[in-house]
Amino acid sequence: MRELICFDMDNTLVKSNKVHIAAFQGAFKKNHLRKVSNKKLIEVFGLTGITLVKRLYPELTEEQVKKIVKDHDDIVVKKTYKYAKAIPGAVKALKEIKKHYDIAILTNCKHKEIRPILKGAGINRRLFNLVIGNDDVKHAKPCPDEIFKAQKLLHEKAKYMIGDSIYDIQAAKKAKVKGIAVLTGDHSRKLLKKQKPFMILNSVKGLPRKLL
C-alpha cells in the first residue's frame, strides 16, 4: 500500500510572500485601516486569513474581518497571483517523490486562492492526488484537521507533513505524523527547531535524497 506525503503550499512549494503582502495591504487600504508594516504582516503568515486579520486588528467586528479577507482573496485571484514563483527544485522533487508516494497539498489558503497561486507559480494542480484548503475543514493548521481529512479521503496514513512554518509542524505532531521543516519561509531554523521536527531541510529540493 502506498503512503501519503503532505505538503504545505505557501513558502514550501511556492514563494508567495509578495502575493499575500500586496493583497493584504490592498485590502487594508480599501477598508481604510491603519497601515501595518510588511514585517509585522509577515510575522503572522502561516495562519488563516481570518486569524491573521484578527491578530493585526483585534478591534474589528467579525463581519469587518470577513470583508477584509474576502477583499484579500479577490485581489489574489485578479492580480497578485502572478507574483507567485515555484521554489527552485520543487517540481522536480515532487515528480520524483510521486513515483513512490501519493502527495497532497494542505494549505491554510482557500481553494479560490490555491488555483491561481499554483498557476502563477507554474505548478500543475494535477500533479497532486489531493488538494485541501482551509475551507475544507472546521479548524485549519496548527490543528490537525487538514491531515485527518487527507487521510480519510485517500484512505491512506500520512507518513510526513512538510512545511515552512511552526504551524505545519504543530499540526503534524497533533496528527502523530512526522513533521519535516523547510527553511524557505519566514520562520527561522531556531524557531522551527523548538517544535522538534523529524528533520529540517534547506528546501523541498532535498527531500528525494532523504526520503527515497
C-alpha positions in Angstrom: 0.0 0.0 0.0 1.3 3.5 -0.9 1.7 6.1 1.8 0.9 9.7 1.8 3.2 12.8 2.0 1.5 16.1 2.8 2.9 19.4 1.7 2.1 23.0 2.8 1.9 25.3 -0.2 3.0 28.9 0.7 6.8 29.2 1.1 7.1 25.4 1.0 6.3 24.8 -2.7 5.7 28.3 -3.8 7.4 31.6 -2.9 4.3 33.6 -2.2 5.1 36.4 0.3 4.8 39.0 -2.5 1.3 37.6 -3.5 -0.1 37.9 0.0 1.6 41.1 1.1 0.3 43.0 -1.9 -3.2 41.6 -1.5 -3.5 42.2 2.3 -2.1 45.7 2.0 -4.5 46.4 -0.8 -7.4 45.1 1.3 -6.3 47.1 4.4 -6.1 50.3 2.3 -9.5 49.6 0.7 -11.1 49.3 4.1 -9.3 52.4 5.4 -7.4 50.6 8.1 -4.2 51.9 9.8 -1.1 50.8 7.9 0.9 47.9 9.2 4.5 47.2 8.1 5.2 44.3 5.8 7.5 42.9 8.5 4.6 42.8 11.0 2.4 41.3 8.4 4.9 38.5 7.6 5.1 37.7 11.3 1.6 36.3 11.2 1.9 34.5 7.8 1.1 30.8 8.0 -2.2 31.4 9.9 -5.6 31.6 8.1 -6.6 35.0 6.8 -9.3 35.4 9.5 -6.8 34.7 12.3 -4.2 36.9 10.7 -6.5 39.9 10.4 -7.8 39.5 14.0 -4.2 39.4 15.3 -3.4 42.7 13.5 -6.7 44.5 14.1 -8.3 43.0 17.2 -10.8 45.8 17.4 -12.7 44.8 14.3 -16.0 43.0 14.2 -16.4 39.5 12.8 -18.1 41.0 9.7 -15.4 43.5 9.1 -12.7 40.8 9.3 -14.6 38.6 6.8 -14.9 41.6 4.4 -11.1 42.2 4.6 -10.3 38.6 4.0 -12.7 38.5 1.0 -11.0 41.6 -0.4 -7.6 40.0 0.0 -8.8 36.8 -1.8 -10.3 38.8 -4.6 -7.0 40.7 -5.1 -5.0 37.5 -5.2 -7.3 36.0 -7.8 -7.5 39.1 -10.0 -3.9 40.4 -9.7 -1.3 39.3 -7.3 -1.3 35.5 -8.1 1.1 36.3 -10.9 3.8 37.2 -8.3 4.0 33.5 -7.2 7.2 31.6 -8.0 7.9 27.9 -7.6 10.6 27.1 -5.0 13.7 26.1 -7.0 13.7 22.3 -7.5 10.3 21.8 -6.0 8.5 20.5 -9.1 11.3 18.0 -9.9 11.3 16.8 -6.3 7.5 16.3 -6.3 7.7 14.3 -9.5 10.4 12.0 -8.1 8.5 11.6 -4.8 5.2 10.8 -6.6 6.8 7.7 -8.1 6.8 6.2 -4.5 4.1 8.1 -2.6 0.8 9.8 -3.0 1.2 13.6 -2.5 -1.3 16.2 -1.2 -1.3 19.9 -0.6 -2.6 21.0 2.7 -2.8 24.8 2.9 -4.4 27.5 5.0 -5.4 29.2 1.8 -8.9 28.8 0.3 -9.4 26.9 -2.9 -10.3 30.2 -4.5 -6.6 31.3 -3.9 -4.9 27.9 -4.4 -5.7 27.5 -8.1 -4.4 30.9 -9.3 -1.3 30.7 -7.0 -0.3 27.3 -8.4 -1.0 28.6 -11.9 1.1 31.7 -11.2 4.0 29.5 -10.0 3.7 27.2 -13.0 2.9 24.1 -10.8 0.3 21.8 -12.4 -2.6 21.1 -9.9 -2.9 17.6 -11.4 0.5 16.7 -10.1 -1.2 16.2 -6.7 -3.5 13.4 -5.6 -5.4 15.8 -3.4 -5.6 19.5 -2.6 -7.1 20.6 0.7 -7.7 24.2 1.7 -8.9 25.8 4.9 -12.4 25.9 3.5 -12.5 22.1 3.6 -12.1 21.8 7.4 -13.5 23.3 10.5 -10.1 24.0 12.1 -7.1 24.8 9.9 -3.4 24.4 10.9 -2.0 24.3 13.6 -4.9 22.0 14.2 -4.5 18.6 12.5 -7.9 18.6 10.7 -6.3 19.0 7.2 -4.1 16.0 7.7 -7.0 13.9 9.0 -9.2 14.9 6.1 -6.5 13.9 3.6 -6.1 10.5 5.2 -9.8 9.9 5.2 -10.3 10.9 1.6 -7.3 8.9 0.3 -7.7 6.0 2.7 -4.0 6.2 3.5 -1.9 7.0 6.5 0.2 10.2 6.1 3.9 9.5 6.7 5.2 13.1 6.6 4.0 16.6 6.7 6.3 19.1 5.1 6.1 22.8 5.8 8.0 26.0 6.4 6.1 27.2 9.5 5.8 26.1 13.1 2.0 25.7 12.4 2.8 22.9 9.9 5.0 21.1 12.4 2.4 21.6 15.2 -0.3 20.1 13.0 1.9 17.1 12.2 2.6 16.4 15.9 -1.1 16.6 16.8 -1.8 14.1 14.0 1.1 11.8 15.0 2.8 12.3 11.7 6.5 13.1 11.2 6.9 16.8 10.5 9.7 17.9 8.2 10.5 21.7 8.3 12.0 23.6 5.4 13.8 26.9 5.6 12.2 28.6 2.6 9.7 30.5 4.7 9.8 33.2 7.4 10.3 31.0 10.4 14.0 30.6 11.4 15.8 27.4 12.0 15.9 28.2 15.7 12.1 28.8 15.9 11.4 25.6 13.9 13.9 23.5 15.9 11.9 24.4 19.1 9.0 22.4 17.6 11.2 19.3 17.4 10.5 18.3 13.8 11.7 14.9 12.4 14.2 16.8 10.3 15.0 20.3 9.0 16.0 20.8 5.3 17.0 23.9 3.4 14.2 23.3 0.9 11.9 20.6 -0.6 14.6 20.2 -3.3 16.5 18.0 -0.8 13.6 15.7 0.0 14.1 12.9 -2.6 17.6 12.3 -1.3 16.4 12.0 2.3 13.2 10.0 1.7 13.7 7.8 -1.3 
